[in-house]
């Protein structure tokens, strides 16, 4: 019996489906990163204001750290 990969039924079809799913996952991750950066960039001035107030200091620091982590992340 020969184990020729070209004779397997659906091998290339399955590879195309997996490749398409990988590209879709990459696009989804990139869209999530863009939305996260946009919304956290909108909230950045608010978080800087919260970081200066004593009662909201922890919340302001968390938002600021999330923004910095997204900016320094490699896509």
BELRA-V799418 format. One record per pair of residues at least 6 apart in sequence whose C-alpha atoms are under 7 Angstrom apart, sorted by the first residue. I is the first residue (numbers start at 0). GAP is how many residues later the second one is. D is the distance in Angstrom with one decimal. If there is no record, write none. Layout:
# BELRA-V799418
i->I gap->GAP d->D
i->I gap->GAP d->D
This chain:
# BELRA-V799418
i->36 gap->30 d->6.7
i->36 gap->33 d->6.5
i->39 gap->27 d->5.8
i->40 gap->26 d->7.0
i->43 gap->20 d->6.6
i->46 gap->13 d->4.2
i->46 gap->14 d->7.0
i->46 gap->16 d->6.1
i->46 gap->17 d->6.3
i->47 gap->12 d->6.2
i->49 gap->6 d->5.2
i->49 gap->7 d->5.5
i->49 gap->10 d->4.8
i->50 gap->6 d->4.2
i->50 gap->7 d->7.0
i->50 gap->9 d->4.6
i->50 gap->10 d->5.9
